[in-house]
Amino acid sequence: MRGEKPWAALFVGPAVLLVSFYLVLPTLHTVYLSFFDRNSRNFVGLDNYRYLFTNASVQAAFRNNLLWLVVFTAGTVLLGLLLAVLLDRVRYEAVAKSIIFLPMAISFAGAGVIWRFMYAYRPEGAAQIGLLNQLVVALGGSPRAWLIEQPWVNNLALIGAGVWIWTGFCLVILSAAYKGIPRDMLEAARVDGANELQVFRHISLPQLYPTLAVVTTTMIINVMKVFDIVYVMTNGQFGTEVLANRMYKEMFQFRHFGRASAVAVVLLAVATVVMVINIRRFREEEGR
Amino acid sequence: MSRVTPGSVMSRALLHLIIVLLCLVWLLPTLGLLVSSFRPAHAVSSSGWWTVFATPFDLTQYTLDNYRHVLFQDGMARAFLNSLIITVPSTALPVLVAALAAFAFAWLRFPGREVLLLVVVGLLVVPLQTTFIPILRLYSQWGAVGTFAGLWLAHTGYGLPFAIYLLRNFFAALPRDLFESAYIDGASPWTAFWRLALPMSTPALASLVIFQFLWVWNDLLVALIYAGGTQEVAPLTVRLSTLVGSYGQEWHVLTAAAFVTMFVPLVVFFALQRYFVRGILAGAVKG
């Protein structure tokens, strides 16, 4: 159609302006600021990055992010996959799915309070008010301070809350993909005498690989930015700090904008690498 | 699957057992929060919430005091209002701006279209953290920190890439003939957008609106950064995290406060779950 360009400018203009102002330019500016000192006055080269990679407490945040990356991603994706396959076989699938998916609707701050309460600790002998410690005591154990015992117990406790929130997301996407696998393919394998595990391993699983890749990528990109859960549940105390919380602290507590920017750039770099790998594999698969 | 053997009965039982156990793990934490929020302070701190199920219909063990306390003494009522004031424009604005852009990406030819679209898709993975410092500085210079308008525009900018991505895919799948015949009849792109594209996209728009609404309602980080630490504009999530800091272990207050923040999302979820799920399936990249 003739004269489309002015129309296009009118349609795209507001979005381009807003996206440039809120995303593109600030991102570039942050990369630039990461080479300057705390007030962004003097150029300091790679000092901020050197600090990130040598300071002990930032190192701890890196380690925690890595723990989140492995345990959270594996936990959400595997539980989502397990549930997608299992729920397909029962009649109350819709109800069960709603239950697992429900935490996705509420805020991470709210979920943080829910799990802080689940992990609530009372000394041995006192009545427990947290469900988890009540279970431990009922089974004959001693109550534990789940959010304080470092380094494994409290970090895994936080990650558990994260898995509780995000498993429903993985479930919904994997379940849709699972239902997309032609049923006669599965039936044919069963008629040939394959057991359920073999059918899953050799037929269903390969069909799910592309979706698993998408879901895993999404979880990795999410987990690098994890903030709310840690902020509400421990505020990074007792060795539970992660990168996003560190950046918040650098900004508002230490007032060091150079270091805060450098943390942000690290987050950006990880997200970009994961995305590029994913797009490349996607293209390869399309090309085959 | 159809043959009933002792082995298959066993494995069916195991299947149900696993699913029911997992469902309990997902349900009980929220149930515990809900029950505790209606129990008096001394009961919450001296016994587990599950003890109410010994006599679930003894209504004297429940109270609304916690809600009265958090709403009117701890400022949750004000925060609730703030959340509404923040969320409604922060949903309407990005959806409208994104719809316009998505229409152009799908149906108008203009130079740089492919590149721009690629940039938008690439922005889907940019962590918001990389934008905070420059924008916060501009906001402080302009006095936009701690204003509703500052939050509306920030949520609009941040929400656009996903919204454009989702709507463009939907618009692009509409039949081409439709627009061509409209143009032949003398319709402008403006008319085609409002009269054809938008009305035919209500399912996609509904998904997007719900998604963005919940996203903004549940947001903590953006509000923490730009709301400027005052109670004037702080939404529920910020207020809740402040209460966690000041009340620590007073669970009767915290459980009620948390439930106040969850109330609207839960209503939206139960009423419109279908659209929410569809939105997630359509744009599995959003973080």
Interface residues (C-beta under 8 A of the other chain):
Chain A: M1 E4 K5 W7 A8 A9 L10 F11 V12 P14 A15 V16 L18 V19 F21 Y22 L23 V24 L25 P26 T27 H29 T30 V31 L33 L79 L83 L86 L87 R89 V90 A96 S98 I99 I100 F101 L102 P103 M104 A105 I106 S107 F108 A109 G110 G112 V113 I114 W115 R116 F117 M118 A120 A127 Q128 I129 G130 L131 Q134 W164 T167 G168 F169 V172 I173 A176 R190 V214 V215 T217 T218 I221 N222 M224 K225 F227 D228 Y231 V232 N235 A244 M247 Y248 M251 F257 A260 S261 V263 A264 V265 L267 L268 A271 T272 V274 M275
Chain B: M1 L15 H16 I18 I19 L22 C23 V25 W26 L27 L28 P29 T30 G32 L33 S36 V44 S45 S46 S47 G48 W49 W50 V97 A98 L100 A101 F103 A104 F105 L108 R109 F110 P111 R113 L116 V119 V120 G122 L123 V125 V126 P127 L128 Q129 T130 T131 F132 I133 P134 I135 L136 L153 A154 T156 G157 Y158 L160 P161 I164 Y183 S188 P189 W190 F193 L214 W217 N218 D219 L220 L221 L224 L236 T237 L240 S241 V244 G245 Q249 W251 L254 T255 A257 A258 F259 T261 M262 P265 L266 V268 F269 Q273 F276 V277 I280 L281 A284 V285 K286 G287
